[in-house]
Amino acid sequence: MGYIPGPHHELKENFTAMADFIRKKVERNMKTLDSNNPRDFIDCFLIKMEKEGKNKATFFNSDSLVMSLMLFFGGTGLVTATLEYTMLLLMKYPNVAEKVYSEIDNIIGQHPAEFEDRFNMPYTEAIIIIIFISPLALPHKLIMDTRIHNYKFKKGTIFTLVLTAAHNDKIQFKNPENFDPNNFLDENGKLLKKEALMPFSAGKRICPGKSLASMDLFIYITTLLQNFTIKSLVPPEKISVTPVGVGIGHVSPSFEICLLPHTCSQD
């Protein structure tokens, strides 16, 4: 891709800039590191590096530290994009939004949302899964020669999982082409548990930020809807939800939104 002109060159430059930013932060932490009083993730990682010493087999090294912190950048971007699309789709489908409001009122009420509440809020969790699902997973590399059906693949072959193929499968889901949380709920209204549902990729190497992203999205969305009523400035039928960019995640089109505090939502 380096020989082909296009905006992907800027992407590489951005990753380089972020890595440089992280390395400078690590250097500052190293100068003032107190092993007895770690201040953040970097300090904890550096302390572990000291304990590992010259162990060449350890994963605790400067390169791993940089890449681990890069995951936080990626996770922040994907969570932000998911939150944006959540607001857009709830404006587009007010009937879905009303069910979410009802579930929040019945389960959480006015108490601060906790991650454990999700077990009693399958409809809300189904919405988060729908919106979070990416078209593609991050690339996977074979660590040994492998046979898949009648095909042989050599060690080092890189695969990119097309998650859309599974999540749009009409055999696996009731109505996959439409925004319908019921696609991911069983006849009892509980969240489906099936192999075809892969919001965080597939296999042993699923998204390492799965737990953090799930918690972030659930707390952010429920807390926001607990305190505000979403109102669109245009009729729902005029709202476009077609993404303007597709890759690891969906990029929503620009939109305007009005958030009314619940105390004045009836005015």
FIDOLO-35834 format. One record per residue (C-alpha): residue in three letters; x, y, z. Coordinates in steps of 0.05 Angstrom, whole numbers, padded with zeros to 5 digits, always signed. Layout:
N
AlaXYZ/...
REM end
This chain:
267
Met+00000+00000+00000/Gly+00060+00046+00007/Tyr+00064+00053-00068/Ile-00009+00073-00076/Pro-00027+00147-00065/Gly-00085+00162-00019/Pro-00106+00182+00052/His-00080+00117+00081/His-00011+00149+00084/Glu-00038+00199+00134/Leu-00064+00141+00176/Lys+00007+00113+00182/Glu+00034+00182+00200/Asn-00019+00189+00254/Phe+00000+00122+00285/Thr+00073+00143+00285/Ala+00055+00209+00319/Met+00014+00173+00372/Ala+00071+00124+00385/Asp+00120+00182+00393/Phe+00072+00216+00442/Ile+00068+00153+00484/Arg+00144+00143+00485/Lys+00154+00214+00511/Lys+00102+00202+00565/Val+00138+00137+00584/Glu+00204+00173+00589/Arg+00174+00225+00636/Asn+00145+00170+00680/Met+00212+00134+00682/Lys+00247+00196+00709/Thr+00200+00202+00768/Leu+00181+00129+00778/Asp+00168+00106+00850/Ser+00159+00031+00852/Asn+00121+00036+00918/Asn+00071+00087+00892/Pro+00050+00073+00819/Arg+00009+00130+00790/Asp-00020+00098+00728/Phe-00018+00041+00678/Ile+00051+00062+00653/Asp+00081+00060+00722/Cys+00053-00009+00735/Phe+00080-00034+00669/Leu+00149-00004+00683/Ile+00151-00037+00752/Lys+00135-00104+00720/Met+00190-00092+00669/Glu+00240-00081+00726/Lys+00218-00146+00759/Glu+00225-00185+00695/Gly+00297-00160+00688/Lys+00335-00190+00629/Asn+00284-00245+00615/Lys+00284-00246+00539/Ala+00220-00286+00536/Thr+00179-00235+00573/Phe+00124-00194+00540/Phe+00138-00137+00588/Asn+00183-00093+00546/Ser+00182-00022+00518/Asp+00151-00042+00451/Ser+00095-00080+00486/Leu+00082-00021+00530/Val+00074+00026+00471/Met+00027-00022+00434/Ser-00014-00035+00497/Leu-00025+00040+00505/Met-00043+00045+00431/Leu-00102+00000+00446/Phe-00131+00055+00490/Phe-00130+00103+00431/Gly-00165+00052+00387/Gly-00216+00036+00440/Thr-00231+00109+00453/Gly-00244+00121+00379/Leu-00289+00060+00371/Val-00329+00075+00434/Thr-00339+00147+00412/Ala-00363+00125+00343/Thr-00411+00075+00375/Leu-00440+00128+00421/Glu-00451+00175+00362/Tyr-00487+00121+00323/Thr-00529+00102+00384/Met-00556+00173+00389/Leu-00569+00176+00314/Leu-00607+00110+00311/Leu-00648+00124+00373/Met-00671+00189+00339/Lys-00686+00150+00276/Tyr-00726+00096+00313/Pro-00764+00130+00371/Asn-00803+00066+00385/Val-00737+00031+00401/Ala-00716+00090+00444/Glu-00780+00086+00485/Lys-00766+00013+00502/Val-00696+00031+00525/Tyr-00723+00087+00568/Ser-00774+00039+00598/Glu-00721-00014+00614/Ile-00677+00039+00647/Asp-00735+00065+00689/Asn-00755-00006+00711/Ile-00686-00033+00727/Ile-00642+00027+00745/Gly-00691+00082+00763/Gln-00654+00142+00791/His-00596+00103+00818/Pro-00527+00108+00785/Ala-00520+00054+00731/Glu-00475-00005+00747/Phe-00445-00053+00697/Glu-00480-00112+00732/Asp-00547-00081+00714/Arg-00537-00105+00642/Phe-00557-00176+00663/Asn-00628-00149+00675/Met-00629-00104+00614/Pro-00625-00149+00552/Tyr-00659-00100+00505/Thr-00610-00044+00520/Glu-00551-00092+00514/Ala-00577-00118+00448/Ile-00578-00047+00420/Ile-00506-00036+00442/Ile-00485-00101+00408/Ile-00520-00083+00343/Ile-00486-00015+00339/Phe-00418-00038+00363/Ile-00413-00094+00312/Ser-00358-00077+00262/Pro-00360-00097+00189/Leu-00289-00125+00195/Ala-00246-00154+00250/Leu-00173-00138+00260/Pro-00127-00183+00219/His-00107-00251+00247/Lys-00042-00287+00229/Leu-00032-00362+00227/Ile+00022-00387+00275/Met+00028-00454+00239/Asp+00010-00487+00173/Thr-00065-00499+00174/Arg-00117-00536+00133/Ile-00187-00506+00128/His-00234-00553+00092/Asn-00197-00571+00028/Tyr-00150-00511+00029/Lys-00080-00508+00056/Phe-00052-00444+00086/Lys+00020-00432+00105/Lys+00044-00404+00171/Gly+00043-00328+00170/Thr-00019-00323+00126/Ile-00061-00263+00146/Phe-00137-00268+00150/Thr-00188-00212+00158/Leu-00254-00235+00186/Val-00316-00206+00151/Leu-00362-00203+00210/Thr-00419-00173+00168/Ala-00426-00240+00133/Ala-00444-00274+00198/His-00488-00219+00227/Asn-00528-00211+00163/Asp-00541-00286+00158/Lys-00617-00296+00155/Ile-00608-00368+00178/Gln-00577-00345+00243/Phe-00618-00282+00256/Lys-00691-00263+00246/Asn-00686-00196+00212/Pro-00613-00179+00203/Glu-00620-00124+00150/Asn-00660-00078+00196/Phe-00644-00043+00261/Asp-00683-00090+00306/Pro-00657-00109+00376/Asn-00702-00170+00374/Asn-00653-00202+00325/Phe-00608-00215+00384/Leu-00662-00236+00435/Asp-00693-00304+00444/Glu-00767-00319+00452/Asn-00762-00302+00527/Gly-00730-00235+00514/Lys-00662-00257+00537/Leu-00597-00242+00500/Leu-00580-00295+00449/Lys-00519-00338+00461/Lys-00495-00366+00395/Glu-00429-00373+00358/Ala-00454-00330+00300/Leu-00458-00270+00347/Met-00387-00240+00345/Pro-00387-00166+00364/Phe-00315-00170+00388/Ser-00287-00214+00332/Ala-00278-00289+00336/Gly-00230-00342+00361/Lys-00181-00339+00418/Arg-00153-00272+00395/Ile-00217-00231+00405/Cys-00214-00157+00421/Pro-00169-00148+00483/Gly-00210-00088+00503/Lys-00276-00126+00503/Ser-00291-00118+00578/Leu-00271-00045+00581/Ala-00310-00026+00517/Ser-00372-00063+00541/Met-00370-00028+00608/Asp-00357+00040+00578/Leu-00414+00035+00528/Phe-00465+00008+00577/Ile-00450+00060+00631/Tyr-00446+00119+00582/Ile-00510+00102+00545/Thr-00553+00085+00605/Thr-00529+00145+00645/Leu-00542+00192+00586/Leu-00612+00165+00573/Gln-00627+00162+00648/Asn-00619+00238+00651/Phe-00638+00263+00582/Thr-00691+00253+00530/Ile-00665+00251+00459/Lys-00701+00295+00410/Ser-00688+00301+00336/Leu-00692+00369+00301/Val-00721+00336+00238/Pro-00774+00281+00228/Pro-00746+00210+00237/Glu-00760+00193+00164/Lys-00712+00248+00142/Ile-00654+00222+00184/Ser-00601+00185+00145/Val-00564+00129+00181/Thr-00521+00109+00122/Pro-00447+00109+00145/Val-00400+00157+00110/Gly-00342+00110+00124/Val-00335+00035+00136/Gly-00276-00005+00161/Ile-00263-00033+00230/Gly-00322+00010+00251/His-00377+00052+00221/Val-00370+00127+00215/Ser-00437+00162+00223/Pro-00460+00220+00180/Ser-00462+00289+00213/Phe-00526+00304+00251/Glu-00556+00352+00302/Ile-00587+00328+00367/Cys-00625+00360+00424/Leu-00618+00332+00494/Leu-00673+00352+00542/Pro-00664+00342+00616/His-00719+00296+00641/Thr-00745+00350+00687/Cys-00766+00391+00627/Ser-00779+00337+00575/Gln-00854+00349+00579/Asp-00849+00424+00566/
REM end
